[in-house]
Amino acid sequence: MEWSFQAAEELVAALRAGAVTSVELTDEAIARIVRDDEAINAICVPDFDRARAAAHRADQARARGEDQPLLGIPVTVKESYNIAGLPTSWGMPQHRDYMPAEDAVQVSRLKAAGAVVLGKTNVPLGLQDIQSFNDIYGTTNNPWDHGRTSGGSSGGSAAALASGFGALSIGSDLAGSLRTPAHFCGVYAHKPTLGLAATRGMVAPPAPALPVELDLAVVGPMARTARDLTLLLDVMAGLDPLTLGKAHHLTLPPARHERLCDFRVLVLDEHPLLPTGSAVRAGVNRVAAALVDGGARVERRSPLLPDLTEAATLYMQLLISGSVARFPVESHEQLRTRAAALSAGDQSLDAVRLRAMVFSHHDWIEANNRRELHRHCWRQLFAEFDAVVCPITPTPAFPHDHSPNPMERHVDIDGVEHPYFDQLVWAGLATMPGLPATAVPAGRSPEGLPVGVQLIGPMFEDRTPLRLAELLERTTGGFQAPK
């Protein structure tokens, strides 16, 4: 039997039943990577020798009667996580030889749960792109069409899952970096509520792995089924044991409902700042139809929805001001000169991004205060609805575009070009207020490319969109392996 595309949950059951060993699963995964990854380039840092040793230890532990949630399951890890003994570069050539001394918190949790780490998956330079390519490890291709991107910044992880390279992967999300690759590659991902999962050790080199509280950014699970997302989130969730974890124990509330017919869902497919491509709109409508067929209450409009234009503006302000602080792109004076040259009436997202590059602390505090008003609006909306269904990006995976200046790139939406980073408005809808969002497959485009949507849920009620994803999986077909 071939195990490479089986769900992690099924593999756990097979291991417990003695139908397969971890060594067999690991050897099969490694053989598939060796055979197929030259064309995909998802696994940028293989760790096969240590994986085989870990699989052998897992089998020995099971023989002794031990059991953990992921005991013996082959997994991959995004390159940006520290793993002792492997380089962490974030795709930056100057850090290609940086070797962290200890595992990131989430890598430690994976290992404690019994997972077998096959290696690290590719990322864009500094995790700052919607594609995954860099000068150290090259380009990760979409398994469905090698001329297209797998997404970013967790593009290597999504491509690995779609190719059968391990049952699970862990990534991160600041600008859709879990959800967009899942959408492009036809797999599942979950962006947890902000602060739900400890991030220590998912840090750009050579910064020390300190327990910081990040703004916007989260770490989260990727899988080929919705139930596997929950399995992995239960391993990842929890506060940092060095800080808040000393005083708080995390207990997520159960999903609001167990049956599809009990869900109240708001469906969105239009954004005031960016058109939605026909293929993605069709995917949203397929999910909406499945909800209606399942008896869910579905609405297309609500006065409770926060203003989408202001939400996108706030997101870009918080995202860009924080990114420039970590990765300066020009001198501050040059940026101030460019921002000052903008006309007062220019409220385009390009202008918003440029002004955000020279934000003062006062500017950031003002944006943060407006964010709190949006969070309150979301609380009011989720008193009426259980989830929001909407696009992740306006198109399926687009052709590779490695133009040196991403600010000069464009995304083609049904034949019309739009600024490249404008496509982040849908990802930012959940990221700006810190809400959980589950990316689920929603069919194929006319060209045969995967299309996904996101299910946004109430803050710290991650099990609600995850449960909805499980119920939808039964009607929309879920993951399909690339032909």
DOGU-346715 format. One record per residue (C-alpha): residue number from 0; residue in three letters; x, y, z negated. Coordinates in steps of 0.2 Angstrom, whole numbers. Each point is the difference from the previous one (the first is absolute). Layout:
// DOGU-346715
<site NUM; "ALA"; <X; Y; Z>>,
...
***
This chain:
// DOGU-346715
<site 0; "MET"; <0; 0; 0>>,
<site 1; "GLU"; <6; 18; 4>>,
<site 2; "TRP"; <-1; 11; -15>>,
<site 3; "SER"; <6; 17; 6>>,
<site 4; "PHE"; <-17; 8; 3>>,
<site 5; "GLN"; <-9; -7; -15>>,
<site 6; "ALA"; <-6; 12; -14>>,
<site 7; "ALA"; <11; 1; -15>>,
<site 8; "GLU"; <-15; -6; -10>>,
<site 9; "GLU"; <-1; -16; 10>>,
<site 10; "LEU"; <19; -3; -1>>,
<site 11; "VAL"; <-2; 2; -19>>,
<site 12; "ALA"; <-13; -14; 0>>,
<site 13; "ALA"; <10; -11; 11>>,
<site 14; "LEU"; <15; 2; -11>>,
<site 15; "ARG"; <-10; -4; -16>>,
<site 16; "ALA"; <-7; -15; 9>>,
<site 17; "GLY"; <17; -7; 6>>,
<site 18; "ALA"; <-4; 2; 18>>,
<site 19; "VAL"; <15; 10; 4>>,
<site 20; "THR"; <16; 6; -9>>,
<site 21; "SER"; <7; 18; -2>>,
<site 22; "VAL"; <15; -6; 9>>,
<site 23; "GLU"; <-10; -6; 15>>,
<site 24; "LEU"; <-10; 16; 1>>,
<site 25; "THR"; <16; 10; -2>>,
<site 26; "ASP"; <9; -10; 14>>,
<site 27; "GLU"; <-14; 2; 11>>,
<site 28; "ALA"; <-1; 19; -2>>,
<site 29; "ILE"; <19; 2; 2>>,
<site 30; "ALA"; <-1; -11; 16>>,
<site 31; "ARG"; <-14; 11; 7>>,
<site 32; "ILE"; <10; 16; -4>>,
<site 33; "VAL"; <15; -7; 9>>,
<site 34; "ARG"; <-10; -5; 15>>,
<site 35; "ASP"; <-11; 15; 2>>,
<site 36; "ASP"; <7; 15; -9>>,
<site 37; "GLU"; <12; 5; 13>>,
<site 38; "ALA"; <-14; 7; 10>>,
<site 39; "ILE"; <-9; 8; -14>>,
<site 40; "ASN"; <14; 6; -12>>,
<site 41; "ALA"; <-10; 0; -15>>,
<site 42; "ILE"; <12; -8; -12>>,
<site 43; "CYS"; <15; 12; -1>>,
<site 44; "VAL"; <9; -8; -16>>,
<site 45; "PRO"; <-3; -19; 0>>,
<site 46; "ASP"; <4; -8; -17>>,
<site 47; "PHE"; <-2; -18; 5>>,
<site 48; "ASP"; <13; -9; -11>>,
<site 49; "ARG"; <-7; 8; -16>>,
<site 50; "ALA"; <-18; -4; 7>>,
<site 51; "ARG"; <4; -18; 2>>,
<site 52; "ALA"; <7; -1; -17>>,
<site 53; "ALA"; <-15; 9; -8>>,
<site 54; "ALA"; <-12; -12; 9>>,
<site 55; "HIS"; <10; -15; -7>>,
<site 56; "ARG"; <-2; 8; -18>>,
<site 57; "ALA"; <-18; 2; 3>>,
<site 58; "ASP"; <-3; -18; 5>>,
<site 59; "GLN"; <10; -5; -16>>,
<site 60; "ALA"; <-11; 11; -11>>,
<site 61; "ARG"; <-16; -7; 8>>,
<site 62; "ALA"; <7; -18; -4>>,
<site 63; "ARG"; <2; 5; -18>>,
<site 64; "GLY"; <-18; 6; 0>>,
<site 65; "GLU"; <3; 18; 1>>,
<site 66; "ASP"; <-11; 12; 10>>,
<site 67; "GLN"; <-1; 18; 5>>,
<site 68; "PRO"; <-11; 10; 11>>,
<site 69; "LEU"; <12; -1; 15>>,
<site 70; "LEU"; <11; -14; -5>>,
<site 71; "GLY"; <9; -6; 16>>,
<site 72; "ILE"; <-8; 12; 12>>,
<site 73; "PRO"; <11; 8; 14>>,
<site 74; "VAL"; <-1; 19; 0>>,
<site 75; "THR"; <9; 15; 7>>,
<site 76; "VAL"; <4; 17; -7>>,
<site 77; "LYS"; <1; 17; 8>>,
<site 78; "GLU"; <18; 6; 2>>,
<site 79; "SER"; <-3; 15; -11>>,
<site 80; "TYR"; <-2; -11; -16>>,
<site 81; "ASN"; <16; -3; -9>>,
<site 82; "ILE"; <5; -18; -1>>,
<site 83; "ALA"; <16; -4; -9>>,
<site 84; "GLY"; <13; -8; 12>>,
<site 85; "LEU"; <-8; 8; 16>>,
<site 86; "PRO"; <3; 17; 8>>,
<site 87; "THR"; <-13; 14; -2>>,
<site 88; "SER"; <2; 13; 13>>,
<site 89; "TRP"; <-18; 7; 4>>,
<site 90; "GLY"; <7; -1; 18>>,
<site 91; "MET"; <13; 14; -4>>,
<site 92; "PRO"; <17; -4; 8>>,
<site 93; "GLN"; <10; 9; -14>>,
<site 94; "HIS"; <-8; -12; -12>>,
<site 95; "ARG"; <2; -16; 10>>,
<site 96; "ASP"; <11; -8; -13>>,
<site 97; "TYR"; <-9; 6; -16>>,
<site 98; "MET"; <-2; -15; -11>>,
<site 99; "PRO"; <-12; 2; -15>>,
<site 100; "ALA"; <5; -9; -16>>,
<site 101; "GLU"; <-18; -6; -5>>,
<site 102; "ASP"; <-16; -4; 7>>,
<site 103; "ALA"; <-15; 12; 2>>,
<site 104; "VAL"; <-14; -3; -13>>,
<site 105; "GLN"; <-11; -7; 14>>,
<site 106; "VAL"; <14; -12; 6>>,
<site 107; "SER"; <2; -6; -18>>,
<site 108; "ARG"; <-19; -3; -1>>,
<site 109; "LEU"; <0; -10; 16>>,
<site 110; "LYS"; <14; -11; -6>>,
<site 111; "ALA"; <-8; -2; -17>>,
<site 112; "ALA"; <-16; -5; 9>>,
<site 113; "GLY"; <11; -14; 8>>,
<site 114; "ALA"; <1; 8; 18>>,
<site 115; "VAL"; <14; -5; 12>>,
<site 116; "VAL"; <7; 16; 8>>,
<site 117; "LEU"; <5; -3; 18>>,
<site 118; "GLY"; <8; 17; 3>>,
<site 119; "LYS"; <-4; 18; 3>>,
<site 120; "THR"; <-10; 8; 14>>,
<site 121; "ASN"; <4; 14; 11>>,
<site 122; "VAL"; <-5; 19; -3>>,
<site 123; "PRO"; <2; 17; 9>>,
<site 124; "LEU"; <14; 12; -5>>,
<site 125; "GLY"; <-4; 6; -17>>,
<site 126; "LEU"; <-17; -8; 1>>,
<site 127; "GLN"; <-5; 16; 9>>,
<site 128; "ASP"; <-9; -6; 15>>,
<site 129; "ILE"; <-15; -9; 7>>,
<site 130; "GLN"; <11; -12; 9>>,
<site 131; "SER"; <14; -12; -7>>,
<site 132; "PHE"; <17; 3; 8>>,
<site 133; "ASN"; <17; 6; -6>>,
<site 134; "ASP"; <18; 0; 6>>,
<site 135; "ILE"; <5; -14; -12>>,
<site 136; "TYR"; <-13; -13; 4>>,
<site 137; "GLY"; <-8; 5; 16>>,
<site 138; "THR"; <-18; 0; 5>>,
<site 139; "THR"; <-14; -11; -6>>,
<site 140; "ASN"; <-12; -5; 13>>,
<site 141; "ASN"; <-19; -3; -1>>,
<site 142; "PRO"; <-3; -19; 1>>,
<site 143; "TRP"; <-15; 3; 11>>,
<site 144; "ASP"; <10; 11; 13>>,
<site 145; "HIS"; <18; 2; -2>>,
<site 146; "GLY"; <0; 16; 9>>,
<site 147; "ARG"; <-10; 8; -14>>,
<site 148; "THR"; <4; 4; -18>>,
<site 149; "SER"; <-4; -11; -15>>,
<site 150; "GLY"; <-4; 16; -10>>,
<site 151; "GLY"; <10; 8; -14>>,
<site 152; "SER"; <6; 1; -13>>,
<site 153; "SER"; <-4; -18; -5>>,
<site 154; "GLY"; <0; -5; 19>>,
<site 155; "GLY"; <13; -14; -3>>,
<site 156; "SER"; <-11; -8; -13>>,
<site 157; "ALA"; <-16; 1; 10>>,
<site 158; "ALA"; <9; -8; 15>>,
<site 159; "ALA"; <7; -13; -10>>,
<site 160; "LEU"; <-17; -5; -7>>,
<site 161; "ALA"; <-8; 0; 18>>,
<site 162; "SER"; <15; -11; 6>>,
<site 163; "GLY"; <-2; -13; -14>>,
<site 164; "PHE"; <16; 5; -9>>,
<site 165; "GLY"; <-6; -3; -18>>,
<site 166; "ALA"; <-17; 0; -8>>,
<site 167; "LEU"; <1; 17; -8>>,
<site 168; "SER"; <10; 16; 0>>,
<site 169; "ILE"; <1; 16; -11>>,
<site 170; "GLY"; <1; 17; 7>>,
<site 171; "SER"; <-3; 18; -5>>,
<site 172; "ASP"; <-12; 14; 6>>,
<site 173; "LEU"; <2; 19; 0>>,
<site 174; "ALA"; <-7; 4; 17>>,
<site 175; "GLY"; <-9; -16; 4>>,
<site 176; "SER"; <16; -10; 0>>,
<site 177; "LEU"; <-9; -16; -6>>,
<site 178; "ARG"; <-17; 3; 9>>,
<site 179; "THR"; <7; 6; 17>>,
<site 180; "PRO"; <11; -15; 4>>,
<site 181; "ALA"; <-14; -12; -6>>,
<site 182; "HIS"; <-12; 9; 12>>,
<site 183; "PHE"; <13; -1; 14>>,
<site 184; "CYS"; <5; -19; -3>>,
<site 185; "GLY"; <-17; -7; -5>>,
<site 186; "VAL"; <3; -4; -18>>,
<site 187; "TYR"; <-6; 5; -17>>,
<site 188; "ALA"; <8; 13; -12>>,
<site 189; "HIS"; <-6; 9; -16>>,
<site 190; "LYS"; <6; 17; -5>>,
<site 191; "PRO"; <-3; 0; -19>>,
<site 192; "THR"; <-7; 14; -11>>,
<site 193; "LEU"; <14; 12; -3>>,
<site 194; "GLY"; <10; -6; -15>>,
<site 195; "LEU"; <-7; -17; -1>>,
<site 196; "ALA"; <16; -9; 5>>,
<site 197; "ALA"; <17; 4; -7>>,
<site 198; "THR"; <12; 7; 13>>,
<site 199; "ARG"; <17; 0; -8>>,
<site 200; "GLY"; <13; -7; 11>>,
<site 201; "MET"; <-9; 5; 16>>,
<site 202; "VAL"; <11; 15; 2>>,
<site 203; "ALA"; <11; 8; 13>>,
<site 204; "PRO"; <19; -3; -2>>,
<site 205; "PRO"; <10; 4; -9>>,
<site 206; "ALA"; <-12; 7; -12>>,
<site 207; "PRO"; <-1; -10; -17>>,
<site 208; "ALA"; <-15; -11; -2>>,
<site 209; "LEU"; <-9; 10; -14>>,
<site 210; "PRO"; <-18; -1; -5>>,
<site 211; "VAL"; <-7; 15; 9>>,
<site 212; "GLU"; <-18; 4; 3>>,
<site 213; "LEU"; <-2; 3; 18>>,
<site 214; "ASP"; <-12; 12; 8>>,
<site 215; "LEU"; <-10; -8; 14>>,
<site 216; "ALA"; <11; -15; 3>>,
<site 217; "VAL"; <-5; -18; -6>>,
<site 218; "VAL"; <6; -18; 2>>,
<site 219; "GLY"; <-11; -13; 5>>,
<site 220; "PRO"; <-4; -18; 8>>,
<site 221; "MET"; <-1; -6; 18>>,
<site 222; "ALA"; <-8; -16; 5>>,
<site 223; "ARG"; <-9; -10; 14>>,
<site 224; "THR"; <-16; -1; -11>>,
<site 225; "ALA"; <-10; 11; -11>>,
<site 226; "ARG"; <1; -12; -15>>,
<site 227; "ASP"; <19; -1; 2>>,
<site 228; "LEU"; <0; 19; -3>>,
<site 229; "THR"; <-8; -3; -17>>,
<site 230; "LEU"; <11; -14; -4>>,
<site 231; "LEU"; <16; 11; 3>>,
<site 232; "LEU"; <-8; 16; -7>>,
<site 233; "ASP"; <-2; -10; -17>>,
<site 234; "VAL"; <18; -3; 0>>,
<site 235; "MET"; <5; 18; 5>>,
<site 236; "ALA"; <-12; 9; -11>>,
<site 237; "GLY"; <6; 7; -16>>,
<site 238; "LEU"; <9; 16; -8>>,
<site 239; "ASP"; <18; 1; -1>>,
<site 240; "PRO"; <6; -9; -16>>,
<site 241; "LEU"; <13; 13; -3>>,
<site 242; "THR"; <-13; 14; -2>>,
<site 243; "LEU"; <-19; 0; 0>>,
<site 244; "GLY"; <0; -19; 0>>,
<site 245; "LYS"; <6; 0; -18>>,
<site 246; "ALA"; <-16; 7; -6>>,
<site 247; "HIS"; <-13; -5; 13>>,
<site 248; "HIS"; <-7; -16; 6>>,
<site 249; "LEU"; <-8; 1; 18>>,
<site 250; "THR"; <-16; -9; 2>>,
<site 251; "LEU"; <-9; 4; 17>>,
<site 252; "PRO"; <-19; 0; -1>>,
<site 253; "PRO"; <-9; -14; 11>>,
<site 254; "ALA"; <-7; 4; 17>>,
<site 255; "ARG"; <-16; 9; -1>>,
<site 256; "HIS"; <-9; -13; 10>>,
<site 257; "GLU"; <3; -18; 5>>,
<site 258; "ARG"; <-13; 0; 15>>,
<site 259; "LEU"; <1; 10; 16>>,
<site 260; "CYS"; <-18; 4; -1>>,
<site 261; "ASP"; <3; 10; -17>>,
<site 262; "PHE"; <13; 12; 7>>,
<site 263; "ARG"; <-3; 18; 4>>,
<site 264; "VAL"; <12; 6; 14>>,
<site 265; "LEU"; <3; 16; 8>>,
<site 266; "VAL"; <7; -2; 18>>,
<site 267; "LEU"; <10; 13; 8>>,
<site 268; "ASP"; <7; 1; 18>>,
<site 269; "GLU"; <2; 18; 4>>,
<site 270; "HIS"; <13; 13; -7>>,
<site 271; "PRO"; <-2; 18; 3>>,
<site 272; "LEU"; <19; 2; 4>>,
<site 273; "LEU"; <3; -15; 11>>,
<site 274; "PRO"; <-10; -11; 12>>,
<site 275; "THR"; <-2; -18; -4>>,
<site 276; "GLY"; <5; -11; 15>>,
<site 277; "SER"; <-13; -11; 8>>,
<site 278; "ALA"; <8; -17; -5>>,
<site 279; "VAL"; <1; 6; -19>>,
<site 280; "ARG"; <-17; 7; 1>>,
<site 281; "ALA"; <-6; -17; 6>>,
<site 282; "GLY"; <9; -9; -14>>,
<site 283; "VAL"; <-9; 11; -13>>,
<site 284; "ASN"; <-16; -4; 8>>,
<site 285; "ARG"; <3; -18; 0>>,
<site 286; "VAL"; <3; 1; -19>>,
<site 287; "ALA"; <-16; 11; -2>>,
<site 288; "ALA"; <-10; -13; 9>>,
<site 289; "ALA"; <7; -14; -11>>,
<site 290; "LEU"; <-5; 10; -15>>,
<site 291; "VAL"; <-18; 3; 6>>,
<site 292; "ASP"; <-2; -19; 5>>,
<site 293; "GLY"; <6; -4; -17>>,
<site 294; "GLY"; <-14; 10; -8>>,
<site 295; "ALA"; <12; 14; -7>>,
<site 296; "ARG"; <-7; 18; -1>>,
<site 297; "VAL"; <10; 10; 14>>,
<site 298; "GLU"; <-1; 19; 2>>,
<site 299; "ARG"; <10; 10; 13>>,
<site 300; "ARG"; <-1; 17; -9>>,
<site 301; "SER"; <0; 6; -18>>,
<site 302; "PRO"; <0; 18; -7>>,
<site 303; "LEU"; <11; -7; -14>>,
<site 304; "LEU"; <15; -3; 12>>,
<site 305; "PRO"; <14; 12; -4>>,
<site 306; "ASP"; <4; 12; 14>>,
<site 307; "LEU"; <11; -10; 12>>,
<site 308; "THR"; <9; 15; 7>>,
<site 309; "GLU"; <6; 6; -17>>,
<site 310; "ALA"; <4; -18; -5>>,
<site 311; "ALA"; <12; -1; 15>>,
<site 312; "THR"; <7; 17; -3>>,
<site 313; "LEU"; <4; -4; -19>>,
<site 314; "TYR"; <7; -17; 5>>,
<site 315; "MET"; <12; 7; 13>>,
<site 316; "GLN"; <5; 14; -13>>,
<site 317; "LEU"; <4; -13; -14>>,
<site 318; "LEU"; <8; -13; 12>>,
<site 319; "ILE"; <11; 12; 10>>,
<site 320; "SER"; <6; 11; -15>>,
<site 321; "GLY"; <4; -16; -10>>,
<site 322; "SER"; <9; -8; 15>>,
<site 323; "VAL"; <11; 15; 4>>,
<site 324; "ALA"; <5; 1; -18>>,
<site 325; "ARG"; <7; -18; 1>>,
<site 326; "PHE"; <6; 1; 18>>,
<site 327; "PRO"; <5; 18; 5>>,
<site 328; "VAL"; <-2; 2; 19>>,
<site 329; "GLU"; <7; 18; 2>>,
<site 330; "SER"; <6; 14; -11>>,
<site 331; "HIS"; <-13; 8; -10>>,
<site 332; "GLU"; <3; 17; 8>>,
<site 333; "GLN"; <-2; -7; 18>>,
<site 334; "LEU"; <-17; -8; -6>>,
<site 335; "ARG"; <-6; 16; -8>>,
<site 336; "THR"; <4; 10; 16>>,
<site 337; "ARG"; <-10; -13; 11>>,
<site 338; "ALA"; <-15; 0; -12>>,
<site 339; "ALA"; <0; 19; -1>>,
<site 340; "ALA"; <-1; 1; 19>>,
<site 341; "LEU"; <-17; -9; -1>>,
<site 342; "SER"; <-16; 10; 3>>,
<site 343; "ALA"; <-11; 1; -15>>,
<site 344; "GLY"; <-14; -7; 10>>,
<site 345; "ASP"; <10; -16; 5>>,
<site 346; "GLN"; <-8; -13; -11>>,
<site 347; "SER"; <5; -15; 10>>,
<site 348; "LEU"; <7; -15; -9>>,
<site 349; "ASP"; <17; 4; 9>>,
<site 350; "ALA"; <-1; 17; -9>>,
<site 351; "VAL"; <-5; -8; -16>>,
<site 352; "ARG"; <15; -11; 0>>,
<site 353; "LEU"; <12; 14; 4>>,
<site 354; "ARG"; <-6; 11; -14>>,
<site 355; "ALA"; <0; -15; -12>>,
<site 356; "MET"; <19; -2; 4>>,
<site 357; "VAL"; <3; 16; -10>>,
<site 358; "PHE"; <-13; -2; -14>>,
<site 359; "SER"; <4; 8; -16>>,
<site 360; "HIS"; <-4; -8; -17>>,
<site 361; "HIS"; <-14; 12; -1>>,
<site 362; "ASP"; <-7; -6; 17>>,
<site 363; "TRP"; <2; -18; -5>>,
<site 364; "ILE"; <-10; 3; -17>>,
<site 365; "GLU"; <-14; 8; 10>>,
<site 366; "ALA"; <-1; -14; 12>>,
<site 367; "ASN"; <0; -13; -14>>,
<site 368; "ASN"; <-14; 9; -9>>,
<site 369; "ARG"; <-10; 0; 16>>,
<site 370; "ARG"; <4; -19; 0>>,
<site 371; "GLU"; <-9; -2; -17>>,
<site 372; "LEU"; <-15; 8; 7>>,
<site 373; "HIS"; <0; -13; 14>>,
<site 374; "ARG"; <2; -14; -12>>,
<site 375; "HIS"; <-15; 6; -9>>,
<site 376; "CYS"; <-10; 0; 16>>,
<site 377; "TRP"; <5; -18; 3>>,
<site 378; "ARG"; <-6; -5; -17>>,
<site 379; "GLN"; <-17; 7; 4>>,
<site 380; "LEU"; <0; -9; 17>>,
<site 381; "PHE"; <4; -16; -8>>,
<site 382; "ALA"; <-14; 1; -12>>,
<site 383; "GLU"; <-11; -1; 16>>,
<site 384; "PHE"; <11; -12; 11>>,
<site 385; "ASP"; <11; -14; -4>>,
<site 386; "ALA"; <12; 2; 15>>,
<site 387; "VAL"; <4; 10; 15>>,
<site 388; "VAL"; <4; -8; 16>>,
<site 389; "CYS"; <11; 11; 12>>,
<site 390; "PRO"; <14; -1; 13>>,
<site 391; "ILE"; <19; -2; -5>>,
<site 392; "THR"; <6; 9; 15>>,
<site 393; "PRO"; <-9; 5; 16>>,
<site 394; "THR"; <8; -13; 11>>,
<site 395; "PRO"; <6; -17; 0>>,
<site 396; "ALA"; <19; -3; 1>>,
<site 397; "PHE"; <9; 12; 12>>,
<site 398; "PRO"; <15; -2; 11>>,
<site 399; "HIS"; <17; 2; -8>>,
<site 400; "ASP"; <5; 19; 0>>,
<site 401; "HIS"; <17; 3; -7>>,
<site 402; "SER"; <1; 18; 5>>,
<site 403; "PRO"; <13; 8; -12>>,
<site 404; "ASN"; <-11; 13; -7>>,
<site 405; "PRO"; <-17; -7; -6>>,
<site 406; "MET"; <-8; 17; -2>>,
<site 407; "GLU"; <1; 0; 19>>,
<site 408; "ARG"; <-8; -17; 3>>,
<site 409; "HIS"; <-19; -2; 4>>,
<site 410; "VAL"; <-13; -14; -2>>,
<site 411; "ASP"; <-11; -4; 15>>,
<site 412; "ILE"; <-18; -1; -5>>,
<site 413; "ASP"; <-11; -5; 15>>,
<site 414; "GLY"; <12; 9; 12>>,
<site 415; "VAL"; <2; 16; -10>>,
<site 416; "GLU"; <16; 4; -9>>,
<site 417; "HIS"; <-1; 6; -18>>,
<site 418; "PRO"; <15; 4; -12>>,
<site 419; "TYR"; <8; -16; -7>>,
<site 420; "PHE"; <-3; 3; -18>>,
<site 421; "ASP"; <-18; 5; 1>>,
<site 422; "GLN"; <-4; -18; 1>>,
<site 423; "LEU"; <4; -1; -19>>,
<site 424; "VAL"; <-17; 9; -4>>,
<site 425; "TRP"; <-9; -16; -3>>,
<site 426; "ALA"; <13; -8; -11>>,
<site 427; "GLY"; <1; 16; -10>>,
<site 428; "LEU"; <-18; -1; -4>>,
<site 429; "ALA"; <3; -14; -13>>,
<site 430; "THR"; <18; 5; -4>>,
<site 431; "MET"; <-2; 18; -5>>,
<site 432; "PRO"; <-12; -3; -15>>,
<site 433; "GLY"; <9; -17; -4>>,
<site 434; "LEU"; <-15; -12; 5>>,
<site 435; "PRO"; <2; -18; 3>>,
<site 436; "ALA"; <-2; -5; 19>>,
<site 437; "THR"; <0; -18; 8>>,
<site 438; "ALA"; <5; -2; 18>>,
<site 439; "VAL"; <-10; -13; 9>>,
<site 440; "PRO"; <0; -7; 18>>,
<site 441; "ALA"; <-15; 6; 10>>,
<site 442; "GLY"; <2; -9; 17>>,
<site 443; "ARG"; <10; 4; 15>>,
<site 444; "SER"; <1; 14; 12>>,
<site 445; "PRO"; <-4; -3; 19>>,
<site 446; "GLU"; <19; -2; 2>>,
<site 447; "GLY"; <0; -14; -13>>,
<site 448; "LEU"; <9; 10; -13>>,
<site 449; "PRO"; <-6; -1; -19>>,
<site 450; "VAL"; <-11; 13; -7>>,
<site 451; "GLY"; <-2; 2; -19>>,
<site 452; "VAL"; <-10; 11; -11>>,
<site 453; "GLN"; <2; 5; -18>>,
<site 454; "LEU"; <-12; -2; -15>>,
<site 455; "ILE"; <2; 14; -12>>,
<site 456; "GLY"; <-5; -3; -18>>,
<site 457; "PRO"; <-2; 9; -17>>,
<site 458; "MET"; <16; 4; -10>>,
<site 459; "PHE"; <6; -15; -10>>,
<site 460; "GLU"; <-14; -11; 7>>,
<site 461; "ASP"; <11; -9; 12>>,
<site 462; "ARG"; <-9; -16; -1>>,
<site 463; "THR"; <-16; 8; 8>>,
<site 464; "PRO"; <8; 4; 18>>,
<site 465; "LEU"; <10; -17; -2>>,
<site 466; "ARG"; <-16; -10; -3>>,
<site 467; "LEU"; <-9; 9; 14>>,
<site 468; "ALA"; <15; -4; 11>>,
<site 469; "GLU"; <-2; -19; -5>>,
<site 470; "LEU"; <-19; 1; 5>>,
<site 471; "LEU"; <3; 8; 16>>,
<site 472; "GLU"; <14; -12; 5>>,
<site 473; "ARG"; <-14; -14; 1>>,
<site 474; "THR"; <-9; 10; 13>>,
<site 475; "THR"; <13; 9; 10>>,
<site 476; "GLY"; <13; -14; 2>>,
<site 477; "GLY"; <14; 7; -9>>,
<site 478; "PHE"; <18; -4; 5>>,
<site 479; "GLN"; <4; -8; 17>>,
<site 480; "ALA"; <18; -5; 5>>,
<site 481; "PRO"; <7; 9; 15>>,
<site 482; "LYS"; <-1; -11; 16>>,
***
